[in-house]
Amino acid sequence: MRRSIILFFVLLLISTLVAGQADKIEYILNSNTGLTNKIEKSRTQNKIFLKTEFASPVILNSSEFKKIKDNAILRIELVYTTYKKSDKFDQKELNRNRLISLRNLAPEILKNEMTEWEMVGQTACSSPEDGNDFFHGFVITYRPASTKETVEKEIEYIRKILSGEDTKAETTEPDRAAYGISSVVEEMPEFKGGNSALSEYLLRTVRYPEEAKEKGIQGTVYISFVINESGEVSLVKAIKGIGGGCDEEAIRVIEQMPKWIPANQRGKPVSSNYTLPVRFFLDGSLPLTESVYLTPVHKGKSSTSDLSSGSLATHDRSLVAHISDSTIFNVFSRNSGWNKMLLVCDFTGSMSPYTVQLLLWFRLYNNTDKQKIEHFTFFNDGDHKPNTRKQIGKTGGIYHSKSRKLEDIIGLAEKTMMRGHGGDVPENNIEALLEAIGKCEDCEEIIMIADNFATPRDMSLLHQVDKPVRIILCGTNGGINTAYLDIVRHTKGSLHTIEDDILNLAEMNEGGEITIGNMLYKIKRGKFIPVYTRKNTKYNK
């Protein structure tokens, strides 16, 4: 009898997982499709290509996946051709079977909540014979493990930024492709005529949808797109929308853009990603030059409305110009009321695009009333400790300082980074958090800067945390790691991303739902889970 009961629950668990993966597959299939003439396998760093034949779901080189089995998978593109020999051909069913083949190869791949998925349709194919010259299958972007060499480069980059030197000519910024965002470019793409011409184009072209007007919908739609080597715009999609037809209107306007001046790398034009906000306000205002927002992609001038609207002085912004992502600056700017802060920060190599912001913030505002950090705790997940020796609550690699001297904090950061490269993806956030609280019991605000792609290995220690924790979550383009939602809800804290402050998670009960970005999350059995259903994704066609 007991064996039958156990078997029943095992079968129930398996059926639940399979059903959840089926929902995820449908979610992917019904997401927006980016269209491009043809995908070229020109940039292969930190990518693998799993190939299928034209009109076939079978993965031909499955052994390639073994190379990245222990790496964080950041982005997966399902690439196919839109050509149909017959109107009866079901492209969606073929793509579904390709996703099933991928699931069979790596069942855990659909469980990863943070991996960003995209369908990419190639339009230049005109015959079955022609299709043999096109790539079909999956392009998987992964984050390689840090090494001593990569950490040293990241430290060099941080030093250059903090010294105010020009990193463009002398230092290679850590490769954003390694973090699933894009490759670094020496010169960013530019709308012909500059930002003023871009603003004029938006003002002239954007039409406020009648549906949005009637419903009083206003706000900002963030559009991601690719500018290829010829300056043409492609792969346009909304990464954060507001509905009411505004998302579709913003996509239309971007798709109709004239050619840009492409990005430049080592004297040659290259493809690059770009993110632009299109603002819809009932008073008729639309983006001005200073509101142009660059995705965490490019080296060079990168501004957001927070950084360019006067919240930082001009000489400060000249330093911030080298920072390609503004999560830390944005969150601190929006929450200037935080006092006596205990700051716990993940200082593994993958976090350097964000930790450099923390150090720059400290440099800019140290000895002013804006610098309210009382205690620093940096952690690296184990000081080179082999994964097999990492024990919950005893992983180590945690360093503390109460110094107000910039050189001391930089030294602490470098020591934490140099002693922590390598290892697996999960990290010891809760261990570091508990140790930090013990070092500064009178701190009023507990702030954790966390890597969205790294799930804490020590969630079993969460019940020991009895103070509210505010989490600044970095790298949330592909969704939110639900472990951090659980931490915030348990501790009655708050979650902060580059765009949003989420304050009400502690008030949510079993079955409660919340939409963050374009993803719906629900509390089930006391924990947040992503809900992968067609009706809950904002950006379906």
Steps between C-alpha positions, in 0.01 A plus 500: 500500500778740599687425176182574300458835676863594431462398136184709473673813627803441276272470196309809612825698529618384157166590339509843667853567368409384149188718502705798618754444224221472243369838620851642466528366144169662404611823666815504287312416180249779557754770581588765245704382203792709381547502123829530317627414152750238608688405814876490457714295738767767513521563875554174684660614825295373796250341265426151375289411198277192520412416140193342346433437134257703292145382593634259764481514884797267562806660662803382303787601731364437849851438638562876477273554799735303726752783466276740693312263730625674818476856366217746550291509183399857437323510165360248253389590149296251297596580141291384204402610149158646424486341153206262439475274197135436587246708690414182692847481651487564877813696594386536860471122541852453360635759744310330783668169414839672490439631851399151611826367353691759701307409814582131448866586458512722810183477717630764741521760226130586516510528878737796492284803575757762398592372155371738235332333201436635154359367175698620198347460154726528194315649204753474213446129436299440179520123438573168676835485323577854612408398855801272522723809504320646804567417863213327681498415868603666825753773571587474870685782674662400828705659773846346525657440838729774624873438489794678657564674168142622453480623859826692458353669189185589692705650782701701247178628349364600842822686581483691171139600563572619854805695388291685243724385215365432153445126480406513133849496358699324769284246681263230387181514702392151619328331206126551535445202269633290786205620703242437232454858397720583201858549396678821597550748222758775484263745332126480550248518218355845439180626347599718206496856625550399862262490795322821401413348162387182675268698726363689201434171320307364800301820543411498130421130467343372823120506510324462834263199466132583542451201729770631736345847498156364583633290786734769632805278444834678512861413573812371325539208261855360484589369155800276432639463148812414303686741274697292251827575323312695230311712753168322440262441790379142565382263776278768651311402815343657808682397817273703726162629392194684627225361273218692335665470159805697615732199476399433140532867409850522645604187308353647178694821540831324564449257210451796263816679609749605234848351506726580794873548507600150619717417799871480437751249634869520407421720204226275359120535516338232718150402612394610847197506726321818600213579735291813463212635709194630319299712740124546484349775715153645473639853496661414167862492615733247340869414545747786508867457419608441858252217552670265256581182694771259399478133583786357713691429182727773388814665610468874481235752592212327674233704669157455648246758598621465861861572413443764235222702656718675751512247785878494446716800438653541155850404610359190670314401185826512306615212720170318475528521120718189510243296695290289265227409746344727758317264738689602814488873423130486417402312815706718733369814331138386540553403865700787644318457833687181590712566813776316690531235232652156539602410146551135403631458147580207272851569369543205267642581157167502320387793714772746398266708277299572814756502779696767316191719537496443875864603529445802278196600705713477815769709338260768378306539824742401775514764773162641389154453645416267210755238609318311775672161491618402849636154426618310191488122458630350175482129417635273227361152579788317649854628434579240228347226714409195290128457450506166682629671816245779507273446800182695566584774749874430481590592144702810595652760273335783697678829578401802710592864545370808680759727341404830338820508293456430129833319472397261779171412330670453163760278667227293663324465164816389321586247770149356486511473120850351473423231757172397345520415130387161374253262663136431428212740443314495839634732770493552877282810524319405821820400682652837408180678603491335845868569562458863396200555732712370787768759417262799496199435719414869527484556122152614397482390136633166373578525128606198296638545147439162334560322170165401350666205323640346819250327729617492864612148592407562863129588489455249786655766729241762411292433813790642705466845339272709722547846348360652178735462203490734201640324194646690206478238227741524207449348155121470487446531124384139469277495809532480877667216691217397732743416783545875550124556503482236775775670702324836480160355591639302795696790645230761424749697296488639144631423151665759275590476132635754253144629445282398795470498879276210608388553858192284556622139477467441875128577477436224245339173605476149354369520144589868468631624165728783392623610158861618478620609159318275255479199732231384742602344833275310739539374857454123509572292810658806661745577219492713188487323165492645147173447314561405138167543324419675175247736655755624752776611267453862401679494171321228305402567142 
